[in-house]
Amino acid sequence: MKKSRFASLFLASSLLVGVLAGCGTGEEGGSSEGGDTIKIGVNLELSGAVASYGSSEADAIDLAVEEINEAGGIDGKQIELIKVDNKSDAAEATSAAIKLTNQDKVVAIIGAATSGNSVAQVQIATDTKTPMISPSGTSTTVTVSEKGEVNPFTFRTAFIDPFQGTVAANFAANELKVKNVAVYADNASDYAKGLAASFIKDFEAAGGTIVAQESYVAKDTDFRSTLTRIKASNPDFIFIPGYYEEVGLIVKQARELGITVPLMGADGWDSPTIVDLAGADALNNTYLIAAYSSEDPEGKAKEFADKFTEKYGKAPNSFNALGYDTVYLLKDAIERAGSTDGTKIKEALEATDKLDLVTGLYSVDENHHPIKSATIIEFVDGAQVFNTKVNP
């Protein structure tokens, strides 16, 4: 998942980290080797435009840490979470990362939920040698720079955008058997544009035809004129890579205009708010790509769903599962590293192979991208229902 612009932040954050580093202690990655606790920073969108994502991850992070601490912690040390709200803003995410690494001396950072706010921390993670794991940042630029270089201290728990586009294209062509497709994407979002490009490439390779390509801009609220043009192209299916704030209204207005064909999006749809915006009936015959379904019959999905529901009184979504898994991914790396030194944790993360997590078996490739499965979820009367699982 990607949100917000970040290109101008690298230089500013690098300079600021340089200034603060001159006042530091010289420790790498906020090592707490001699302390009684292991400090882990949490830099999430707890308020602002995409607070639904960050808040969901924060709830599950709390659950995971509670479990680990009750079981004796990591190597006998309790985890101490230090949370900072980045307010769904890249500049705030940068400031939060600086605070966590230079002031709080955390050994690692979990977050941000979105790609833009994750990338805003990359230079700081690199300069301070602090491992950073984005639970749901799906843009390739979270772990690989625009120059094609791997960001050495940055990792992710979620699959990447190109994989999502391929999954959606194959599902449309092979499972739904559609031939003529429209694509409706946020023209100002690298996340949406990347997914659209990947989908179009793979759908056309499968023999399908793109009959319409239309765009909108974040914060738009009236999509009727564009949807009317899409309807006139007579598609069998519409791919809408975007975020729940706009997608909920798009789905609602599409159905009001008599568009009844299947609609599909990616992980940006995965928020309970989308049901409030679109309406349960309008969401019937729509699909999304997710990292997790509580109805997945395999692995640890059901066990996690029961624990989460007991604590919070509601079923977990993908962002909950990714937040929970990120804590256990970090725990596993610290234990294998035998240290809270940032470089050693980073090396352990790089060596992760088939770690059994709630969202499935997790391995890391040479670009710090996960090798893991994706889940297709269908909306039925407002509820998310497990459809199928797609392996990489």
C-alpha positions as CSV (number, residue, x, y, z in Angstrom):
1,M,0.0,0.0,0.0
2,K,1.3,3.4,-1.0
3,K,0.2,6.8,0.0
4,S,1.6,10.4,-0.1
5,R,4.6,11.9,-1.9
6,F,8.1,11.6,-0.6
7,A,10.6,12.5,-3.2
8,S,11.7,15.8,-1.6
9,L,12.2,14.3,1.8
10,F,15.4,12.3,1.3
11,L,17.8,15.3,1.4
12,A,16.1,17.0,4.2
13,S,16.0,13.9,6.4
14,S,19.6,13.1,5.6
15,L,20.8,16.5,6.7
16,L,18.7,16.5,9.8
17,V,19.9,13.0,10.8
18,G,23.4,14.1,10.3
19,V,23.0,17.0,12.7
20,L,21.3,14.8,15.3
21,A,23.8,12.0,14.9
22,G,26.6,14.4,15.9
23,C,24.9,14.6,19.3
24,G,24.3,10.9,19.6
25,T,26.1,8.2,21.6
26,G,27.5,6.3,18.6
27,E,25.3,3.3,19.3
28,E,24.0,1.5,16.2
29,G,20.3,0.8,15.8
30,G,19.5,1.9,19.4
31,S,21.0,-1.2,20.9
32,S,19.8,-2.0,24.3
33,E,22.1,-5.0,25.0
34,G,22.5,-4.1,28.7
35,G,18.9,-3.1,29.5
36,D,16.0,-5.0,30.8
37,T,13.8,-4.2,27.9
38,I,14.0,-4.2,24.1
39,K,12.7,-0.9,22.7
40,I,10.8,-1.1,19.4
41,G,9.5,2.0,17.7
42,V,6.1,2.1,16.1
43,N,5.6,4.8,13.5
44,L,2.1,4.5,12.2
45,E,-0.8,6.5,10.8
46,L,-2.9,6.8,13.9
47,S,-4.8,9.9,12.7
48,G,-5.3,11.6,9.4
49,A,-6.5,10.4,6.0
50,V,-5.5,6.7,6.3
51,A,-5.8,6.2,10.1
52,S,-7.8,3.1,9.5
53,Y,-4.7,1.3,8.2
54,G,-2.3,2.4,11.0
55,S,-4.8,1.9,13.8
56,S,-5.6,-1.6,12.6
57,E,-1.9,-2.5,12.7
58,A,-1.4,-0.9,16.1
59,D,-4.1,-3.0,17.6
60,A,-2.5,-6.2,16.4
61,I,1.0,-5.1,17.3
62,D,-0.3,-4.6,20.9
63,L,-1.8,-8.1,20.9
64,A,1.5,-9.7,19.6
65,V,3.6,-7.8,22.2
66,E,1.3,-8.8,25.0
67,E,1.6,-12.4,24.0
68,I,5.3,-12.4,23.7
69,N,5.9,-10.5,27.0
70,E,3.5,-12.9,28.8
71,A,5.6,-15.8,27.4
72,G,8.8,-14.4,28.7
73,G,9.7,-11.8,26.1
74,I,12.6,-12.1,23.7
75,D,15.7,-13.8,25.3
76,G,14.2,-13.0,28.7
77,K,13.7,-9.3,27.9
78,Q,10.3,-7.6,27.8
79,I,9.4,-5.6,24.6
80,E,8.8,-1.9,25.2
81,L,6.8,-0.3,22.5
82,I,7.3,3.4,21.7
83,K,4.5,4.7,19.5
84,V,4.5,7.8,17.4
85,D,1.6,9.1,15.3
86,N,2.8,10.2,11.8
87,K,-0.6,11.7,11.1
88,S,-0.7,10.1,7.7
89,D,1.9,12.6,6.5
90,A,5.4,11.9,5.1
91,A,7.1,14.8,6.8
92,E,5.6,13.7,10.1
93,A,6.8,10.2,9.4
94,T,10.3,11.5,8.9
95,S,10.2,13.5,12.2
96,A,8.9,10.4,14.0
97,A,11.7,8.3,12.7
98,I,14.3,10.8,13.8
99,K,12.8,10.9,17.3
100,L,12.7,7.1,17.6
101,T,16.2,6.5,16.5
102,N,18.0,9.5,18.0
103,Q,16.0,10.2,21.2
104,D,14.3,6.9,22.1
105,K,17.2,4.7,20.9
106,V,14.9,2.0,19.5
107,V,16.4,-1.2,18.1
108,A,14.0,-1.3,15.2
109,I,11.0,0.5,13.8
110,I,7.6,-1.0,12.7
111,G,5.8,1.2,10.2
112,A,4.7,3.0,8.4
113,A,1.5,1.4,7.1
114,T,1.7,3.2,3.7
115,S,4.5,3.2,1.2
116,G,5.1,6.9,1.0
117,N,5.3,7.3,4.8
118,S,7.7,4.3,4.9
119,V,10.0,5.6,2.2
120,A,10.1,8.9,4.1
121,Q,12.1,7.0,6.8
122,V,14.5,5.1,4.6
123,Q,17.4,7.5,4.8
124,I,17.1,7.7,8.6
125,A,17.0,3.9,8.9
126,T,20.1,3.6,6.7
127,D,22.1,6.4,8.5
128,T,21.4,5.1,12.0
129,K,21.5,1.4,11.0
130,T,18.1,0.8,12.4
131,P,16.0,-2.0,10.8
132,M,12.6,-0.7,9.7
133,I,9.8,-3.1,8.7
134,S,6.7,-1.7,6.9
135,P,3.8,-4.0,7.6
136,S,1.8,-3.0,4.5
137,G,4.0,-0.7,2.3
138,T,3.6,-2.5,-1.1
139,S,5.5,-0.1,-3.4
140,T,8.9,-1.6,-4.6
141,T,10.5,1.7,-3.6
142,V,10.1,0.9,0.1
143,T,13.0,-1.6,-0.1
144,V,14.6,-0.7,-3.5
145,S,15.6,2.9,-4.4
146,E,14.6,4.5,-7.7
147,K,18.2,3.9,-8.7
148,G,17.7,0.1,-8.3
149,E,19.7,-0.2,-5.1
150,V,18.5,-2.2,-2.2
151,N,17.7,-0.1,0.9
152,P,19.9,-2.1,3.3
153,F,17.9,-1.6,6.6
154,T,14.4,-1.6,5.2
155,F,12.0,-4.6,4.9
156,R,8.3,-5.2,4.5
157,T,5.8,-7.8,5.5
158,A,3.3,-7.3,2.7
159,F,3.7,-8.5,-0.9
160,I,4.6,-5.9,-3.6
161,D,2.4,-4.0,-6.0
162,P,3.4,-5.7,-9.2
163,F,2.4,-9.1,-7.7
164,Q,-1.0,-7.7,-6.8
165,G,-1.5,-6.4,-10.4
166,T,-0.6,-9.9,-11.7
167,V,-2.9,-11.6,-9.3
168,A,-5.8,-9.4,-10.2
169,A,-5.2,-9.9,-14.0
170,N,-5.0,-13.6,-13.7
171,F,-8.1,-13.8,-11.5
172,A,-10.1,-11.7,-14.0
173,A,-9.0,-13.7,-17.0
174,N,-8.9,-17.2,-15.6
175,E,-11.4,-17.3,-12.8
176,L,-14.0,-14.8,-13.9
177,K,-13.4,-15.5,-17.6
178,V,-13.9,-11.8,-18.6
179,K,-12.5,-10.5,-21.9
180,N,-13.2,-6.7,-22.0
181,V,-12.1,-4.7,-19.0
182,A,-12.0,-1.1,-17.9
183,V,-9.4,0.3,-15.6
184,Y,-10.2,3.3,-13.3
185,A,-7.2,4.6,-11.3
186,D,-6.2,7.5,-9.1
187,N,-4.0,9.6,-11.5
188,A,-2.1,11.2,-8.7
189,S,-1.2,8.0,-6.9
190,D,2.0,6.0,-7.7
191,Y,0.3,3.1,-6.0
192,A,-2.7,3.1,-8.2
193,K,-0.7,3.8,-11.4
194,G,1.7,1.0,-10.7
195,L,-1.0,-1.5,-10.0
196,A,-2.9,-0.4,-13.2
197,A,0.2,-0.8,-15.3
198,S,0.9,-4.3,-14.0
199,F,-2.7,-5.3,-14.4
200,I,-3.0,-4.1,-18.0
201,K,0.3,-5.8,-19.0
202,D,-0.7,-9.2,-17.6
203,F,-4.4,-9.0,-18.6
204,E,-3.5,-8.2,-22.2
205,A,-0.9,-11.0,-22.2
206,A,-3.6,-13.4,-21.2
207,G,-5.6,-12.4,-24.3
208,G,-7.9,-9.8,-22.8
209,T,-8.8,-6.3,-24.1
210,I,-8.7,-3.0,-22.2
211,V,-11.8,-1.2,-23.5
212,A,-11.4,1.9,-21.3
213,Q,-8.8,3.7,-19.1
214,E,-10.1,6.5,-16.9
215,S,-8.7,8.4,-14.0
216,Y,-9.7,10.3,-10.9
217,V,-7.8,12.3,-8.3
218,A,-7.7,11.7,-4.5
219,K,-10.4,13.6,-2.6
220,D,-12.8,13.6,-5.5
221,T,-16.3,12.9,-4.4
222,D,-18.4,12.8,-7.7
223,F,-17.3,10.1,-10.1
224,R,-20.5,9.9,-12.2
225,S,-19.4,11.5,-15.4
226,T,-16.3,9.3,-15.7
227,L,-18.3,6.2,-14.7
228,T,-20.8,7.0,-17.4
229,R,-18.1,6.9,-20.0
230,I,-16.8,3.7,-18.6
231,K,-20.3,2.2,-18.8
232,A,-20.6,3.2,-22.4
233,S,-17.5,1.1,-23.2
234,N,-19.5,-2.0,-22.1
235,P,-16.8,-3.7,-20.0
236,D,-17.3,-7.1,-18.4
237,F,-15.2,-6.1,-15.4
238,I,-13.7,-2.9,-13.9
239,F,-10.3,-2.9,-12.1
240,I,-10.2,0.0,-9.5
241,P,-6.8,0.2,-7.8
242,G,-7.2,2.9,-5.1
243,Y,-7.9,3.6,-1.5
244,Y,-11.1,3.0,0.4
245,E,-12.0,6.7,0.8
246,E,-12.6,7.2,-2.9
247,V,-13.3,3.6,-3.8
248,G,-16.3,3.4,-1.5
249,L,-18.0,6.3,-3.3
250,I,-17.0,5.0,-6.7
251,V,-18.6,1.6,-6.0
252,K,-21.8,3.3,-4.7
253,Q,-22.1,5.6,-7.6
254,A,-21.3,2.9,-10.2
255,R,-24.2,0.7,-8.9
256,E,-26.5,3.7,-8.9
257,L,-25.7,4.2,-12.6
258,G,-26.6,0.6,-13.3
259,I,-23.1,-0.8,-13.6
260,T,-23.5,-4.4,-12.4
261,V,-20.3,-6.0,-13.6
262,P,-17.7,-7.3,-11.2
263,L,-15.4,-4.7,-9.6
264,M,-12.0,-5.4,-8.1
265,G,-9.2,-3.7,-6.3
266,A,-6.2,-4.4,-4.2
267,D,-5.2,-4.0,-0.6
268,G,-6.2,-0.3,-0.5
269,W,-9.8,-1.4,-0.4
270,D,-9.3,-3.3,2.9
271,S,-11.0,-1.1,5.5
272,P,-14.3,-1.6,7.3
273,T,-15.0,2.0,6.3
274,I,-15.6,1.0,2.7
275,V,-18.8,-0.7,3.7
276,D,-20.1,2.5,5.3
277,L,-19.2,4.5,2.2
278,A,-20.4,2.1,-0.5
279,G,-23.2,0.2,1.2
280,A,-23.4,-3.6,1.7
281,D,-25.6,-4.2,-1.4
282,A,-23.4,-2.2,-3.7
283,L,-20.3,-4.2,-2.7
284,N,-21.8,-7.5,-3.8
285,N,-19.9,-8.9,-6.8
286,T,-16.7,-7.1,-5.8
287,Y,-13.3,-8.5,-5.0
288,L,-10.1,-7.4,-3.4
289,I,-6.6,-8.7,-3.0
290,A,-5.5,-9.1,0.7
291,A,-2.8,-10.6,2.7
292,Y,-5.2,-12.4,5.0
293,S,-8.6,-13.8,5.5
294,S,-9.9,-15.0,8.9
295,E,-11.7,-17.7,6.9
296,D,-8.5,-19.1,5.3
297,P,-8.6,-22.8,6.1
298,E,-4.9,-23.1,6.1
299,G,-2.2,-22.2,8.7
300,K,-2.6,-19.9,11.7
301,A,-5.4,-17.8,10.3
302,K,-8.2,-19.2,12.5
303,E,-6.1,-19.2,15.6
304,F,-5.2,-15.5,15.2
305,A,-8.8,-14.6,14.3
306,D,-10.0,-16.2,17.6
307,K,-7.4,-14.3,19.7
308,F,-8.0,-11.0,18.0
309,T,-11.8,-11.3,18.3
310,E,-11.6,-12.2,22.0
311,K,-9.4,-9.1,22.7
312,Y,-11.2,-6.5,20.4
313,G,-14.7,-7.9,19.8
314,K,-14.4,-8.0,16.0
315,A,-12.9,-10.1,13.3
316,P,-9.4,-9.1,12.1
317,N,-8.6,-7.7,8.7
318,S,-5.4,-7.9,6.6
319,F,-3.9,-4.9,8.3
320,N,-4.4,-6.4,11.7
321,A,-2.7,-9.6,10.5
322,L,0.2,-7.8,8.9
323,G,0.8,-5.8,12.1
324,Y,0.8,-8.9,14.2
325,D,3.1,-10.8,11.8
326,T,5.6,-7.9,11.7
327,V,6.2,-8.2,15.5
328,Y,6.8,-12.0,15.2
329,L,9.0,-11.5,12.1
330,L,11.1,-9.0,14.2
331,K,11.1,-11.3,17.2
332,D,12.4,-14.2,15.1
333,A,15.2,-12.1,13.6
334,I,16.3,-10.7,17.0
335,E,16.4,-14.3,18.5
336,R,18.4,-15.6,15.5
337,A,20.7,-12.7,15.6
338,G,21.3,-13.2,19.3
339,S,21.6,-9.5,19.6
340,T,19.8,-6.2,19.4
341,D,22.5,-4.7,17.3
342,G,20.9,-3.2,14.2
343,T,23.3,-4.7,11.7
344,K,22.9,-8.2,13.1
345,I,19.1,-7.9,13.1
346,K,19.2,-6.7,9.5
347,E,21.4,-9.7,8.5
348,A,19.0,-12.1,10.3
349,L,16.0,-10.5,8.5
350,E,17.7,-11.1,5.2
351,A,18.2,-14.7,6.1
352,T,14.5,-15.3,6.9
353,D,13.3,-18.5,5.1
354,K,9.8,-20.0,5.3
355,L,8.9,-18.4,8.6
356,D,5.4,-19.6,9.6
357,L,3.2,-16.5,10.1
358,V,-0.5,-15.8,10.2
359,T,-0.4,-14.5,6.6
360,G,1.4,-17.6,5.4
361,L,5.0,-18.8,5.0
362,Y,7.4,-15.9,4.7
363,S,10.8,-15.7,3.0
364,V,12.9,-12.7,2.0
365,D,14.4,-12.3,-1.5
366,E,17.6,-10.4,-2.5
367,N,15.5,-7.2,-2.8
368,H,14.1,-7.5,0.7
369,H,10.7,-8.4,-1.0
370,P,8.6,-11.1,0.7
371,I,8.0,-14.4,-1.0
372,K,4.5,-15.2,0.1
373,S,0.9,-15.9,-1.0
374,A,-2.0,-13.5,-1.7
375,T,-5.7,-14.0,-0.8
376,I,-8.7,-13.1,-2.9
377,I,-11.6,-11.9,-0.8
378,E,-15.2,-11.4,-2.1
379,F,-17.7,-9.0,-0.5
380,V,-21.0,-10.7,0.3
381,D,-23.7,-8.5,1.9
382,G,-21.0,-6.3,3.4
383,A,-18.9,-9.2,4.8
384,Q,-15.5,-10.3,3.6
385,V,-15.6,-13.9,2.4
386,F,-12.6,-16.0,1.6
387,N,-12.5,-16.8,-2.2
388,T,-9.1,-18.3,-3.0
389,K,-5.4,-18.2,-2.3
390,V,-2.8,-17.4,-4.9
391,N,0.8,-18.7,-4.4
392,P,3.8,-16.8,-5.8
